[in-house]
Amino acid sequence: ATTNWIPGYGSIILITHRNEFRTVYGHVSNIEVQEGKKVKPVRAIGKVNESLEGKIPHFEIWNEKNYQNPELWLARK
């Protein structure tokens, strides 16, 4: 995991997965992952922080430099 701060998104967590996939979580508070450490599935990584719109999480999925539509990944099976 990598953590950082980006204007407009606040504190973010970036997690690198297999096959060049990455997930990005923005507007995060109480970050519970450590920089450079592996993140176990089902583990809490933090809490949703206040943004200008309220408590709305920001979530992205990338494959290399290609943005992925999260709806396709989060659809019910």
N, C-alpha and C positions, 0 to 999 in steps of 0.2 A: 504494500500500500504506500501511496505517496499523499502527503497532505500539503495544502497551500492555501493562499488567500487570493481571490480574484475579485476586482471591483464588479459589483452587480450580482455576484454569486456568493460573496462572503467566503467563509471557510469551505474548502472542497476536499473530497477524498477521491483519489484516482486509484482504481484497482486494475492491475494487469492480469489477464486470464490467458489460457492457452490459445494458440493459433492467432496471436496478435490482436486479440479482443481486449478492449478496455471498457470499464464502466466508470462513469463520473457522477458523483453525488454532490450537489451544491446546497447552500443554505444549511450547513451542518453545525451543530453545537455539541458540546460534551463528546468530542471525538474519542472513541475507545479503541482505536487501532494505532499501532506504532509504525512510524516511518520505516520502510524497508522490511517489515515483517509480513509473513503470510497471514491471510485472513481465512479463517475456517468458515465453511458454509453454516448458515443459520445463526451466526454470531452477530450481535448488535455492533454496528460500526460507529454509531453516534445517534444524535437526536435531531429532529427538524428544528431549525432556528427561525426566528421571525425575519421576514423580508418585508418589502414595501407592500406586498399584496397579502400579507398574513403568513401563517405557517404552511407554506407550500413547498414541498421538496423539489429540487431540480435533479433530473436524472437523464443521463445520456449513455448510449452504447456506441462504440466505435470499433471498426475492424480496420486495422492499420490506420489510414487517413480517411476512411470512408464512414460517414455518419450512418447509423442504422436506425430504422424506425422502431422505437421501443414497443409500440403496440403489437408488432409482429412477434416480439420476444416474450411479451407478457400476456398474450392471449391464452384463454383457457384451452386446455387440451381435452 
